[in-house]
């Protein structure tokens, strides 16, 4: 049984560019959440998607946007990249109403 | 919003000893407290969790305790082994029908020495 799959695993972008990260949830899960983890810090909640809609959002600017597709997979888009956006981006899936996230291994984004 | 503090930031123990990691939370409405283990190059892995209607939960060598009055919860690992070496994160959440975002602590780097 495949867990949460994220792509790509690593990415280098230039300041000002745009990036799209992808996530396939664990089989049977219908809710996808995205977290940003800076080096040496705990993950910070970006937003959560359920039934193709953004259900909750953390304290991140509008440059961060997302999408959930009918097959429950999800994308995270970041526009106008800043050096401070360099981090590990984690996708987590869960089943609505049931606690317990399953995290992917993340996408390491480096902005230069 | 919720704020979670975690201590210590680093912890070194001898193999076979016990390790304790402590967290405090600020929002009394939080009712779900998971613990995650993160190994290098991997995403966080859920190792144990507890809901606010329970004071203690144990799973083999791992246990979690919760003091709702003091807003404290702790992770206890007994008989530590080298493979327990990793970064551990506590988190707090308010479980609702509308989803449950996790607020994480800053992590504890646990090193189990031979």
Backbone of each chain as ProteinMPNN parsed JSONL, in Angstrom:
{"seq_chain_A": "XXXXXXXXXXXXXXXXXXXXXXXXXXXXXXXXXXXXXXXXXXXXXXXXXXXXXXXXXXXXXXXXXXXXXXXXXXXXXXXXXXXXXXXXXXXXXXXXXXXXXXXXXXXXXXXX", "coords_chain_A": {"N_chain_A": [[0.852, -1.191, 0.0], [0.777, 2.031, -1.08], [2.125, 4.934, 0.405], [1.98, 8.406, 1.128], [2.793, 10.239, -1.691], [5.16, 12.442, -2.978], [6.178, 14.897, -5.357], [8.443, 17.1, -7.135], [11.362, 15.529, -5.552], [13.465, 17.159, -4.929], [14.21, 20.599, -5.653], [15.354, 23.437, -7.361], [15.023, 26.854, -7.55], [14.863, 30.164, -8.956], [14.838, 33.343, -7.399], [11.748, 35.083, -7.538], [10.603, 33.45, -9.416], [8.053, 30.957, -10.199], [6.58, 28.075, -8.645], [5.453, 24.671, -8.686], [4.305, 22.138, -6.671], [3.653, 18.664, -6.142], [1.299, 16.204, -4.926], [0.288, 12.987, -4.012], [-2.21, 11.427, -2.25], [-2.362, 9.01, 0.475], [-3.76, 5.816, -0.196], [-7.262, 5.675, 0.065], [-7.495, 7.916, 1.608], [-8.911, 11.234, 1.849], [-8.401, 13.846, 2.328], [-6.131, 16.504, 2.116], [-3.282, 18.07, 3.376], [-0.955, 20.77, 3.554], [2.323, 21.552, 4.6], [4.956, 23.707, 5.669], [8.338, 23.321, 6.327], [10.912, 24.807, 7.803], [14.49, 24.76, 8.081], [15.54, 23.041, 10.919], [13.25, 23.582, 12.32], [9.801, 23.113, 13.427], [7.112, 21.724, 11.447], [5.018, 24.032, 9.665], [1.665, 24.918, 9.293], [0.13, 25.261, 6.151], [-2.179, 25.093, 4.364], [-5.334, 23.278, 4.04], [-7.054, 20.859, 2.109], [-10.202, 19.653, 1.109], [-12.667, 17.811, -0.5], [-12.105, 19.158, -2.855], [-11.921, 21.792, -2.106], [-10.506, 24.579, -0.354], [-10.185, 24.218, 3.005], [-9.145, 25.023, 5.447], [-6.787, 27.527, 6.421], [-3.473, 28.538, 7.022], [-1.184, 31.034, 8.385], [-0.124, 32.217, 5.867], [0.961, 34.045, 2.987], [-0.946, 35.218, 0.095], [0.506, 34.415, -2.047], [0.921, 31.787, -1.855], [-0.835, 29.117, -3.008], [-3.302, 26.602, -3.707], [-4.572, 23.425, -4.904], [-7.015, 20.879, -5.211], [-7.666, 17.816, -6.733], [-10.24, 15.808, -8.406], [-9.461, 13.132, -7.912], [-8.354, 13.267, -5.46], [-5.69, 13.977, -5.295], [-3.195, 16.598, -4.996], [-1.99, 19.958, -5.507], [0.534, 22.336, -4.731], [1.116, 25.673, -5.151], [3.493, 28.233, -5.5], [4.008, 31.581, -5.912], [6.125, 34.246, -7.197], [8.666, 33.74, -5.878], [10.562, 33.932, -2.871], [13.715, 34.262, -1.15], [13.347, 33.351, 1.405], [11.448, 31.408, 1.145], [12.638, 29.036, 0.873], [12.689, 25.761, 1.896], [11.536, 22.65, 3.388], [8.821, 21.155, 1.961], [5.974, 19.686, 3.029], [3.549, 17.236, 2.431], [0.526, 16.025, 3.713], [-1.774, 13.437, 4.253], [-5.129, 12.488, 5.113], [-8.082, 10.941, 6.499], [-11.22, 12.34, 6.316], [-12.591, 13.531, 9.31], [-11.293, 11.723, 10.846], [-8.631, 11.368, 13.033], [-5.047, 11.641, 12.668], [-2.547, 12.01, 10.637], [-0.862, 11.051, 7.618], [2.31, 11.576, 6.545], [4.145, 12.657, 3.654], [7.467, 12.303, 2.214], [8.356, 14.742, 1.492], [9.188, 17.769, -0.387], [12.141, 19.252, -1.151], [12.744, 22.537, -1.414], [14.781, 24.923, -2.832], [15.555, 28.274, -3.008], [17.28, 30.491, -4.972]], "CA_chain_A": [[0.0, 0.0, 0.0], [1.604, 3.22, -1.185], [1.81, 6.011, 1.317], [1.86, 9.7, 0.474], [3.853, 10.423, -2.678], [5.37, 13.833, -3.351], [7.158, 15.136, -6.417], [9.694, 16.348, -7.138], [11.974, 15.412, -4.228], [14.299, 18.352, -4.771], [13.934, 21.613, -6.662], [16.068, 24.705, -7.188], [14.372, 27.91, -8.314], [15.415, 31.51, -8.816], [13.951, 34.348, -6.785], [10.795, 35.673, -8.461], [9.943, 32.429, -10.221], [6.891, 30.272, -9.655], [6.848, 26.644, -8.507], [4.309, 23.807, -8.399], [4.646, 20.883, -6.021], [2.552, 17.724, -6.306], [1.112, 15.243, -3.843], [-0.735, 11.943, -4.132], [-2.471, 10.973, -0.889], [-2.429, 7.586, 0.754], [-4.986, 5.199, -0.67], [-8.351, 5.718, 1.034], [-7.562, 9.24, 2.233], [-9.601, 12.204, 1.014], [-8.048, 15.19, 2.788], [-4.704, 16.776, 1.94], [-2.783, 19.273, 4.034], [0.407, 21.141, 3.193], [3.1, 22.167, 5.662], [6.297, 24.198, 5.338], [9.26, 23.071, 7.427], [12.219, 25.433, 7.672], [15.557, 23.968, 8.677], [15.62, 23.095, 12.368], [11.97, 24.013, 12.897], [8.668, 22.219, 13.24], [6.28, 22.063, 10.284], [4.023, 25.105, 9.805], [0.489, 24.624, 8.468], [-0.143, 26.21, 5.067], [-3.626, 24.962, 4.148], [-5.898, 21.936, 3.949], [-8.056, 20.704, 1.06], [-11.17, 18.562, 1.226], [-13.693, 17.934, -1.538], [-11.588, 20.119, -3.852], [-11.994, 23.16, -1.616], [-9.629, 24.931, 0.758], [-11.032, 24.162, 4.181], [-8.489, 25.812, 6.472], [-5.572, 28.161, 5.928], [-2.589, 29.096, 8.04], [-0.733, 32.405, 8.177], [0.745, 32.322, 4.702], [0.436, 35.042, 2.039], [-1.696, 34.735, -1.066], [1.441, 33.825, -3.024], [0.769, 30.345, -1.686], [-2.174, 28.672, -3.393], [-3.331, 25.161, -3.911], [-5.688, 22.834, -5.64], [-7.225, 19.439, -5.039], [-8.318, 17.244, -7.909], [-11.272, 14.804, -8.067], [-8.856, 11.887, -7.418], [-7.825, 13.653, -4.133], [-4.332, 14.499, -5.363], [-3.171, 18.033, -4.718], [-0.837, 20.761, -5.901], [0.853, 23.563, -4.002], [1.754, 26.646, -6.024], [4.05, 29.411, -4.841], [4.392, 32.6, -6.889], [7.063, 35.296, -6.785], [9.472, 33.097, -4.841], [11.518, 34.68, -2.07], [14.747, 33.409, -0.562], [12.779, 32.791, 2.632], [10.559, 30.282, 0.843], [13.453, 27.816, 0.883], [12.22, 24.914, 3.0], [10.981, 21.343, 3.032], [7.364, 21.248, 1.875], [5.414, 18.387, 3.367], [2.141, 16.954, 2.18], [-0.007, 15.027, 4.631], [-3.145, 13.068, 3.916], [-5.915, 11.905, 6.192], [-9.469, 10.669, 6.165], [-12.034, 13.355, 6.978], [-13.224, 13.133, 10.549], [-10.447, 10.754, 11.548], [-7.327, 11.955, 13.29], [-3.897, 10.845, 12.244], [-2.032, 12.307, 9.311], [0.288, 10.356, 7.054], [3.132, 12.548, 5.828], [5.089, 12.255, 2.623], [8.86, 12.613, 2.538], [8.576, 16.154, 1.265], [9.935, 18.352, -1.501], [13.115, 20.245, -0.67], [12.792, 23.676, -2.331], [15.844, 25.901, -2.595], [15.401, 29.472, -3.818], [18.584, 31.168, -5.04]], "C_chain_A": [[0.888, 1.242, 0.0], [1.149, 4.24, -0.171], [1.601, 7.286, 0.537], [3.058, 9.904, -0.443], [3.948, 11.89, -3.067], [6.406, 13.926, -4.469], [7.26, 16.621, -6.724], [10.26, 16.237, -5.717], [12.834, 16.622, -3.918], [14.041, 19.301, -5.938], [14.737, 22.863, -6.335], [15.42, 25.726, -8.112], [15.057, 29.233, -8.037], [14.369, 32.427, -8.204], [13.051, 34.975, -7.85], [10.057, 34.669, -9.322], [8.742, 31.849, -9.487], [7.197, 28.767, -9.608], [5.544, 25.907, -8.21], [4.815, 22.488, -7.832], [3.422, 19.98, -6.041], [2.52, 16.675, -5.207], [0.009, 14.255, -4.202], [-0.982, 11.375, -2.745], [-2.417, 9.457, -0.758], [-3.769, 7.047, 0.29], [-6.054, 5.206, 0.427], [-8.489, 7.046, 1.747], [-8.179, 10.248, 1.277], [-9.244, 13.655, 1.343], [-6.541, 15.373, 2.671], [-4.351, 18.095, 2.609], [-1.348, 19.51, 3.598], [1.056, 21.879, 4.359], [4.443, 22.622, 5.09], [7.19, 23.954, 6.549], [10.609, 23.706, 7.113], [13.238, 24.596, 8.43], [15.588, 24.143, 10.19], [14.339, 23.509, 13.06], [10.903, 22.936, 12.735], [7.87, 22.638, 12.015], [5.25, 23.144, 10.63], [2.897, 24.851, 8.806], [0.279, 25.701, 7.418], [-1.639, 26.228, 4.778], [-4.013, 23.497, 4.024], [-7.007, 21.913, 2.898], [-8.908, 19.471, 1.311], [-12.268, 18.822, 0.217], [-13.368, 19.081, -2.488], [-11.686, 21.575, -3.397], [-11.007, 23.369, -0.463], [-10.483, 25.05, 2.016], [-10.464, 24.997, 5.334], [-7.216, 26.377, 5.874], [-4.774, 28.69, 7.103], [-2.165, 30.509, 7.666], [0.297, 32.509, 7.055], [0.117, 33.287, 3.709], [-0.251, 34.378, 0.846], [-0.797, 34.179, -2.165], [1.382, 32.294, -2.978], [-0.677, 29.977, -2.029], [-2.129, 27.178, -3.671], [-4.532, 24.708, -4.7], [-5.779, 21.37, -5.261], [-8.048, 18.933, -6.209], [-9.337, 16.183, -7.49], [-10.691, 13.493, -7.545], [-8.134, 12.104, -6.086], [-6.373, 14.122, -4.166], [-4.365, 16.017, -5.264], [-1.903, 18.671, -5.265], [-0.701, 21.951, -4.971], [1.601, 24.465, -4.973], [2.281, 27.812, -5.186], [4.531, 30.363, -5.931], [5.418, 33.554, -6.304], [7.953, 34.817, -5.654], [10.458, 34.063, -4.192], [12.559, 33.717, -1.515], [14.213, 32.683, 0.667], [11.804, 31.652, 2.401], [11.33, 28.969, 0.789], [13.096, 26.992, 2.116], [11.881, 23.535, 2.462], [9.464, 21.487, 3.052], [6.781, 19.841, 2.005], [3.936, 18.329, 3.023], [1.711, 15.869, 3.157], [-1.434, 14.701, 4.226], [-3.812, 12.426, 5.128], [-7.307, 11.603, 5.665], [-10.325, 11.624, 6.978], [-12.715, 12.797, 8.217], [-12.42, 12.149, 11.373], [-9.089, 11.38, 11.778], [-6.219, 11.044, 12.801], [-3.505, 11.111, 10.813], [-0.988, 11.267, 8.92], [1.048, 11.367, 6.212], [3.922, 11.882, 4.714], [6.497, 12.637, 3.057], [9.24, 14.047, 2.196], [9.288, 16.499, -0.033], [10.852, 19.416, -0.92], [13.236, 21.339, -1.725], [13.911, 24.62, -1.907], [15.643, 27.058, -3.559], [16.721, 30.235, -3.781], [18.462, 32.528, -5.734]], "O_chain_A": [[1.647, 1.481, 0.939], [-0.044, 4.399, 0.087], [1.101, 7.258, -0.587], [4.204, 9.758, -0.017], [2.951, 12.51, -3.438], [7.365, 13.157, -4.526], [6.271, 17.342, -6.592], [9.689, 16.797, -4.781], [12.918, 17.055, -2.769], [13.704, 18.882, -7.045], [14.795, 23.295, -5.184], [15.284, 25.491, -9.312], [15.737, 29.404, -7.025], [13.173, 32.296, -8.464], [13.518, 35.351, -8.925], [9.014, 34.982, -9.895], [8.453, 32.189, -8.34], [7.967, 28.254, -10.419], [4.646, 26.448, -7.566], [5.647, 21.812, -8.438], [2.29, 20.458, -5.966], [3.547, 16.305, -4.637], [-1.071, 14.649, -4.642], [-0.046, 10.883, -2.116], [-2.425, 8.726, -1.749], [-4.789, 7.732, 0.37], [-5.799, 4.803, 1.562], [-9.491, 7.286, 2.42], [-8.009, 10.152, 0.062], [-9.737, 14.58, 0.698], [-5.768, 14.504, 3.077], [-5.036, 19.102, 2.431], [-0.613, 18.566, 3.307], [0.431, 22.713, 5.014], [4.987, 22.016, 4.167], [6.843, 24.334, 7.667], [11.358, 23.214, 6.268], [12.882, 23.817, 9.314], [15.655, 25.267, 10.686], [14.34, 23.761, 14.265], [11.088, 21.969, 11.996], [7.946, 23.792, 11.591], [4.692, 23.169, 11.727], [3.142, 24.6, 7.626], [0.25, 26.892, 7.729], [-2.292, 27.26, 4.931], [-3.168, 22.608, 3.921], [-7.806, 22.846, 2.814], [-8.411, 18.403, 1.671], [-12.747, 19.95, 0.099], [-14.238, 19.863, -2.87], [-11.55, 22.49, -4.21], [-10.717, 22.447, 0.298], [-11.391, 25.878, 2.085], [-11.214, 25.602, 6.099], [-6.634, 25.804, 4.952], [-5.334, 29.225, 8.061], [-2.716, 31.109, 6.744], [1.455, 32.854, 7.292], [-1.107, 33.353, 3.591], [-0.151, 33.171, 0.625], [-1.278, 33.546, -3.104], [1.745, 31.611, -3.935], [-1.619, 30.471, -1.408], [-1.064, 26.584, -3.843], [-5.385, 25.5, -5.103], [-4.771, 20.707, -5.021], [-9.02, 19.568, -6.616], [-9.307, 15.708, -6.355], [-11.371, 12.793, -6.795], [-7.389, 11.235, -5.633], [-5.87, 14.62, -3.158], [-5.413, 16.643, -5.425], [-0.884, 18.008, -5.458], [-1.69, 22.501, -4.487], [2.608, 24.058, -5.552], [1.603, 28.308, -4.285], [5.356, 29.998, -6.768], [5.567, 33.664, -5.087], [7.988, 35.428, -4.585], [11.091, 34.885, -4.855], [12.321, 32.513, -1.422], [14.583, 31.539, 0.933], [11.376, 30.998, 3.352], [10.728, 27.902, 0.67], [13.193, 27.475, 3.244], [11.931, 23.284, 1.258], [8.892, 21.9, 4.061], [7.06, 18.947, 1.206], [3.179, 19.261, 3.293], [2.445, 14.912, 3.398], [-2.211, 15.597, 3.895], [-3.156, 11.902, 6.028], [-7.66, 11.96, 4.541], [-10.174, 11.711, 8.197], [-13.332, 11.733, 8.181], [-12.823, 11.782, 12.477], [-8.458, 11.868, 10.84], [-6.418, 9.854, 12.555], [-4.054, 10.519, 9.885], [-0.321, 10.682, 9.772], [0.497, 11.947, 5.276], [4.313, 10.719, 4.808], [6.698, 13.218, 4.124], [10.317, 14.515, 2.566], [9.9, 15.65, -0.681], [10.397, 20.362, -0.277], [13.767, 21.1, -2.809], [13.969, 25.057, -0.758], [15.568, 26.862, -4.772], [17.221, 30.583, -2.711], [19.457, 33.238, -5.881]]}, "seq_chain_B": "XXXXXXXXXXXXXXXXXXXXXXXXXXXXXXXXXXXXXXXXXXXXXXXXXXXXXXXXXXXXXXXXXXXXXXXXXXXXXXXXXXXXXXXXXXXXXXXXXXXXXXXXXXXXXXXXXX", "coords_chain_B": {"N_chain_B": [[-3.924, 32.347, 18.275], [-3.085, 28.81, 18.524], [-0.212, 27.871, 20.442], [2.679, 25.986, 20.756], [5.077, 24.809, 22.921], [8.215, 23.2, 23.261], [10.428, 21.054, 25.001], [13.387, 19.216, 25.972], [15.526, 20.914, 23.523], [17.582, 19.411, 22.564], [18.585, 16.081, 23.36], [20.457, 13.718, 24.954], [21.025, 10.365, 25.573], [22.012, 7.323, 27.222], [22.102, 4.101, 25.732], [19.371, 2.061, 26.56], [18.563, 3.599, 28.678], [15.93, 5.836, 29.858], [13.966, 8.286, 28.091], [12.595, 11.531, 28.17], [10.379, 13.847, 26.863], [9.0, 17.056, 26.86], [6.031, 19.015, 26.447], [4.139, 22.044, 26.162], [0.956, 23.605, 25.743], [-1.151, 26.245, 24.491], [-3.836, 26.774, 23.891], [-6.795, 26.059, 25.328], [-8.841, 24.727, 24.108], [-7.784, 22.781, 22.521], [-7.718, 19.356, 21.681], [-6.478, 17.096, 20.807], [-3.466, 15.343, 20.601], [-0.752, 14.556, 19.011], [2.339, 12.723, 18.553], [5.302, 12.892, 16.676], [7.893, 11.264, 14.855], [10.812, 12.109, 13.213], [13.038, 11.146, 10.856], [16.225, 11.632, 9.28], [15.918, 13.131, 6.149], [13.386, 12.214, 5.751], [9.748, 12.309, 5.996], [7.68, 13.373, 8.785], [6.685, 10.815, 11.086], [3.911, 9.364, 12.528], [3.924, 8.356, 15.87], [2.627, 7.98, 18.297], [-0.456, 8.96, 19.802], [-2.792, 11.052, 21.617], [-5.965, 11.689, 23.001], [-7.963, 14.305, 24.483], [-9.626, 13.296, 26.416], [-8.373, 11.334, 27.714], [-5.873, 10.357, 30.038], [-3.455, 9.051, 29.896], [-1.507, 7.065, 27.685], [-0.226, 4.08, 26.325], [2.177, 2.364, 24.337], [3.89, -0.269, 23.851], [7.225, 0.44, 24.207], [6.781, 3.111, 24.342], [5.131, 5.914, 25.72], [2.574, 8.293, 26.412], [1.637, 11.114, 28.299], [-0.913, 13.237, 29.572], [-1.784, 16.329, 30.903], [-4.413, 18.107, 31.34], [-5.229, 20.28, 32.864], [-2.907, 21.703, 33.49], [-2.055, 22.067, 30.961], [-0.071, 20.486, 29.784], [1.837, 18.006, 28.091], [3.536, 14.91, 27.676], [6.165, 12.882, 26.286], [7.304, 9.64, 26.748], [9.969, 7.507, 26.484], [11.052, 4.323, 26.976], [13.782, 2.072, 27.749], [15.677, 2.812, 25.689], [16.889, 2.633, 22.304], [19.466, 2.536, 19.751], [18.191, 3.004, 17.293], [16.156, 4.665, 17.974], [17.102, 7.184, 17.783], [16.522, 10.331, 16.51], [14.582, 13.164, 15.325], [12.067, 14.419, 17.357], [8.723, 15.488, 17.382], [6.177, 17.246, 19.047], [2.667, 17.92, 18.85], [-0.342, 19.867, 18.642], [-3.891, 19.981, 18.37], [-7.188, 20.982, 17.341], [-9.766, 18.969, 17.071], [-12.246, 18.94, 14.71], [-15.308, 18.748, 12.789], [-14.655, 20.112, 10.597], [-12.048, 19.762, 9.897], [-8.564, 19.425, 10.907], [-5.982, 21.221, 11.76], [-2.565, 20.902, 12.505], [-0.548, 22.182, 15.114], [2.765, 22.462, 15.594], [5.452, 21.686, 17.869], [8.87, 22.827, 18.374], [10.634, 20.785, 18.123], [12.709, 18.01, 19.221], [15.926, 16.879, 19.289], [16.861, 13.716, 19.595], [19.424, 11.7, 20.771], [20.686, 8.547, 20.993], [23.127, 6.962, 22.655], [25.653, 4.467, 22.33]], "CA_chain_B": [[-3.905, 30.958, 17.863], [-2.384, 27.848, 19.376], [1.241, 27.93, 20.527], [3.195, 24.791, 21.403], [6.481, 24.881, 23.29], [8.761, 21.851, 23.431], [11.727, 21.007, 25.668], [14.504, 20.074, 25.559], [15.756, 20.945, 22.089], [18.438, 18.255, 22.314], [18.582, 15.135, 24.47], [21.381, 12.62, 24.728], [20.875, 9.341, 26.603], [22.709, 6.068, 26.981], [21.232, 3.001, 25.321], [18.744, 1.385, 27.684], [17.981, 4.585, 29.579], [14.665, 6.425, 29.449], [14.001, 9.655, 27.574], [11.333, 12.243, 28.37], [10.253, 15.106, 26.135], [7.829, 17.739, 27.402], [5.418, 20.077, 25.647], [3.009, 22.783, 26.709], [0.146, 24.227, 24.717], [-1.785, 27.46, 25.009], [-5.271, 26.836, 23.621], [-7.494, 25.053, 26.133], [-9.773, 23.997, 23.253], [-7.077, 21.679, 21.849], [-8.185, 18.083, 22.222], [-5.782, 15.983, 20.164], [-2.049, 15.606, 20.804], [0.069, 13.485, 18.43], [3.793, 12.821, 18.567], [5.883, 12.434, 15.422], [9.332, 11.006, 14.78], [11.302, 12.446, 11.885], [14.403, 10.746, 10.572], [16.867, 12.47, 8.273], [15.483, 12.922, 4.777], [12.04, 11.632, 5.7], [8.681, 13.079, 6.601], [7.314, 12.951, 10.143], [5.926, 9.573, 11.206], [3.139, 9.321, 13.764], [4.332, 7.25, 16.717], [1.6, 7.795, 19.297], [-1.288, 10.151, 19.97], [-3.692, 10.973, 22.748], [-7.066, 12.645, 22.982], [-8.033, 15.016, 25.757], [-10.431, 12.575, 27.403], [-7.52, 10.263, 28.234], [-4.737, 10.939, 30.724], [-2.216, 8.36, 29.58], [-1.617, 6.02, 26.669], [1.053, 3.392, 26.206], [2.339, 1.44, 23.218], [5.18, -0.942, 24.031], [8.199, 1.241, 24.941], [6.421, 4.526, 24.231], [3.939, 6.324, 26.459], [2.291, 9.725, 26.437], [0.78, 11.548, 29.388], [-1.551, 14.522, 29.324], [-2.339, 17.053, 32.047], [-5.21, 19.174, 30.716], [-5.288, 21.457, 33.731], [-1.657, 22.438, 33.329], [-1.782, 22.155, 29.521], [1.207, 19.83, 29.546], [1.838, 16.609, 27.696], [4.917, 14.429, 27.634], [6.478, 11.612, 25.63], [8.244, 8.843, 27.52], [10.509, 6.341, 25.768], [11.842, 3.485, 27.88], [14.725, 1.121, 27.128], [16.023, 3.41, 24.404], [17.758, 1.896, 21.395], [20.065, 3.463, 18.772], [17.238, 3.345, 16.233], [15.265, 5.715, 18.461], [17.73, 8.469, 17.483], [15.759, 11.058, 15.494], [13.953, 14.385, 15.852], [10.704, 14.16, 17.799], [7.872, 16.675, 17.424], [4.838, 17.173, 19.594], [1.734, 18.786, 18.139], [-1.661, 20.013, 19.247], [-4.905, 20.227, 17.356], [-8.595, 20.964, 17.732], [-10.478, 18.108, 16.126], [-13.619, 19.346, 14.399], [-15.752, 18.183, 11.531], [-14.12, 20.918, 9.505], [-10.621, 19.56, 9.686], [-7.727, 19.563, 12.096], [-4.616, 21.616, 11.491], [-1.652, 20.626, 13.605], [0.451, 23.162, 15.507], [3.892, 21.674, 16.044], [6.538, 22.241, 18.659], [10.092, 23.1, 17.611], [11.381, 19.552, 17.939], [13.764, 17.551, 20.124], [16.881, 15.961, 18.67], [17.229, 12.665, 20.54], [20.567, 10.883, 20.385], [20.889, 7.411, 21.874], [24.53, 6.582, 22.509], [25.956, 3.086, 22.707]], "C_chain_B": [[-3.105, 30.101, 18.814], [-0.873, 28.069, 19.312], [1.714, 26.704, 21.306], [4.688, 24.966, 21.666], [6.978, 23.484, 23.645], [10.152, 21.94, 24.032], [12.107, 19.571, 25.995], [14.652, 20.087, 24.041], [16.691, 19.818, 21.668], [18.466, 17.394, 23.569], [19.493, 13.971, 24.1], [21.263, 11.64, 25.885], [21.71, 8.128, 26.217], [21.689, 5.001, 26.59], [20.693, 2.277, 26.551], [18.125, 2.336, 28.697], [16.625, 5.048, 29.038], [14.872, 7.851, 28.951], [12.614, 10.272, 27.751], [11.386, 13.582, 27.64], [8.934, 15.761, 26.554], [7.344, 18.858, 26.481], [4.319, 20.761, 26.442], [2.25, 23.421, 25.556], [-0.657, 25.362, 25.336], [-3.305, 27.452, 24.887], [-5.998, 25.701, 24.36], [-8.511, 24.252, 25.312], [-9.1, 22.832, 22.523], [-7.457, 20.36, 22.5], [-7.5, 16.866, 21.605], [-4.292, 16.304, 20.132], [-1.231, 14.432, 20.248], [1.554, 13.774, 18.617], [4.311, 12.202, 17.267], [7.382, 12.248, 15.57], [9.766, 11.304, 13.349], [12.768, 12.056, 11.757], [14.924, 11.568, 9.399], [16.382, 12.12, 6.874], [14.093, 12.335, 4.629], [11.015, 12.59, 6.285], [8.383, 12.585, 8.006], [6.442, 11.699, 10.122], [5.216, 9.577, 12.55], [3.559, 8.118, 14.6], [3.32, 6.971, 17.828], [0.786, 9.076, 19.387], [-2.228, 9.94, 21.138], [-4.779, 12.018, 22.592], [-7.288, 13.173, 24.395], [-8.883, 14.307, 26.805], [-9.662, 11.408, 28.032], [-6.304, 10.895, 28.887], [-3.4, 10.309, 30.351], [-2.497, 7.279, 28.54], [-0.25, 5.409, 26.466], [1.034, 2.441, 25.012], [3.753, 0.894, 23.281], [6.131, -0.032, 24.81], [7.864, 2.739, 24.981], [5.141, 4.813, 25.013], [3.792, 7.838, 26.361], [1.358, 10.02, 27.601], [0.265, 12.937, 29.09], [-2.111, 15.086, 30.622], [-3.094, 18.256, 31.481], [-5.23, 20.45, 31.544], [-4.064, 22.336, 33.537], [-1.306, 22.671, 31.872], [-0.392, 21.63, 29.202], [0.96, 18.458, 28.974], [3.277, 16.184, 27.43], [5.006, 13.095, 26.906], [7.539, 10.911, 26.457], [8.669, 7.652, 26.656], [11.382, 5.568, 26.748], [12.747, 2.557, 27.074], [15.162, 1.587, 25.747], [17.033, 2.569, 23.629], [18.335, 2.869, 20.37], [19.094, 3.884, 17.675], [16.174, 4.344, 16.695], [15.835, 7.107, 18.18], [17.024, 9.117, 16.295], [15.328, 12.383, 16.106], [12.489, 14.058, 16.164], [9.943, 15.485, 17.897], [6.578, 16.349, 18.15], [3.956, 18.118, 18.785], [0.42, 18.822, 18.903], [-2.651, 20.404, 18.167], [-6.282, 20.281, 17.998], [-9.323, 20.147, 16.67], [-11.899, 18.612, 15.948], [-14.039, 18.653, 13.116], [-15.178, 18.916, 10.343], [-12.636, 20.771, 9.298], [-9.822, 19.795, 10.943], [-6.317, 19.929, 11.684], [-3.789, 21.335, 12.731], [-0.736, 21.815, 13.84], [1.579, 22.39, 16.168], [4.779, 22.448, 17.008], [7.776, 22.353, 17.784], [11.002, 21.883, 17.482], [12.439, 19.289, 18.993], [14.641, 16.566, 19.376], [17.319, 14.963, 19.729], [18.385, 11.844, 19.975], [20.745, 9.787, 21.424], [22.293, 6.877, 21.616], [24.764, 5.174, 23.019], [26.831, 3.059, 23.969]], "O_chain_B": [[-2.523, 30.591, 19.782], [-0.328, 28.41, 18.263], [1.207, 26.419, 22.39], [5.464, 25.236, 20.749], [6.258, 22.689, 24.249], [10.959, 22.782, 23.638], [11.22, 18.766, 26.276], [13.964, 19.336, 23.349], [16.604, 19.323, 20.544], [18.383, 17.898, 24.689], [19.316, 13.328, 23.065], [21.386, 12.031, 27.046], [22.065, 7.935, 25.055], [20.554, 5.008, 27.066], [21.443, 1.925, 27.462], [17.266, 1.938, 29.483], [16.228, 4.704, 27.924], [15.823, 8.531, 29.337], [11.595, 9.622, 27.515], [12.337, 14.347, 27.793], [7.89, 15.109, 26.598], [8.133, 19.545, 25.833], [3.658, 20.147, 27.279], [2.831, 23.739, 24.519], [-0.821, 25.429, 26.554], [-3.99, 28.068, 25.704], [-5.82, 24.526, 24.037], [-8.99, 23.214, 25.767], [-9.79, 21.98, 21.962], [-7.512, 20.257, 23.725], [-7.903, 15.731, 21.859], [-3.89, 17.384, 19.7], [-1.04, 13.43, 20.937], [1.964, 14.918, 18.812], [3.842, 11.156, 16.819], [8.049, 12.974, 16.307], [9.166, 10.813, 12.392], [13.627, 12.578, 12.468], [14.147, 12.126, 8.625], [16.427, 10.961, 6.462], [13.665, 11.998, 3.525], [11.359, 13.551, 6.973], [8.796, 11.485, 8.376], [5.578, 11.54, 9.26], [5.846, 9.77, 13.59], [3.556, 6.988, 14.111], [3.179, 5.824, 18.252], [1.288, 10.157, 19.079], [-2.439, 8.817, 21.595], [-4.523, 13.117, 22.099], [-6.857, 12.565, 25.375], [-8.856, 14.69, 27.975], [-10.222, 10.606, 28.779], [-5.753, 11.862, 28.361], [-2.348, 10.938, 30.47], [-3.566, 6.668, 28.518], [0.761, 6.111, 26.436], [0.023, 1.805, 24.717], [4.698, 1.53, 22.814], [5.868, 0.248, 25.979], [8.589, 3.528, 25.588], [4.187, 4.037, 24.965], [4.779, 8.564, 26.241], [0.412, 9.276, 27.859], [0.937, 13.726, 28.426], [-2.827, 14.399, 31.35], [-2.498, 19.29, 31.18], [-5.247, 21.556, 31.005], [-4.17, 23.558, 33.434], [-0.357, 23.396, 31.573], [0.366, 22.246, 28.452], [-0.021, 17.805, 29.329], [4.117, 16.985, 27.019], [4.07, 12.295, 26.906], [8.549, 11.51, 26.826], [7.833, 6.894, 26.166], [12.347, 6.111, 27.286], [12.514, 2.295, 25.894], [15.037, 0.859, 24.762], [17.895, 1.899, 24.199], [17.751, 3.927, 20.139], [19.171, 5.009, 17.181], [15.377, 4.815, 15.884], [15.127, 8.104, 18.324], [16.937, 8.533, 15.215], [15.661, 12.692, 17.251], [11.775, 13.493, 15.336], [10.454, 16.471, 18.428], [5.958, 15.313, 17.906], [4.46, 19.016, 18.111], [0.113, 17.933, 19.698], [-2.306, 21.064, 17.188], [-6.512, 19.702, 19.06], [-9.474, 20.576, 15.527], [-12.663, 18.702, 16.909], [-13.216, 18.041, 12.436], [-15.205, 18.417, 9.218], [-12.024, 21.574, 8.594], [-10.344, 20.306, 11.934], [-5.535, 19.059, 11.301], [-4.252, 21.508, 13.859], [-0.206, 22.394, 12.892], [1.371, 21.735, 17.189], [4.852, 23.676, 16.976], [7.743, 22.018, 16.6], [12.028, 21.944, 16.806], [12.994, 20.216, 19.583], [14.164, 15.542, 18.886], [18.057, 15.309, 20.651], [18.326, 11.359, 18.845], [20.935, 10.074, 22.607], [22.61, 6.407, 20.524], [24.163, 4.741, 24.002], [27.194, 1.983, 24.446]]}, "name": "protein", "num_of_chains": 2, "seq": "XXXXXXXXXXXXXXXXXXXXXXXXXXXXXXXXXXXXXXXXXXXXXXXXXXXXXXXXXXXXXXXXXXXXXXXXXXXXXXXXXXXXXXXXXXXXXXXXXXXXXXXXXXXXXXXXXXXXXXXXXXXXXXXXXXXXXXXXXXXXXXXXXXXXXXXXXXXXXXXXXXXXXXXXXXXXXXXXXXXXXXXXXXXXXXXXXXXXXXXXXXXXXXXXXXXXXXXXXXXXXXXXXX"}
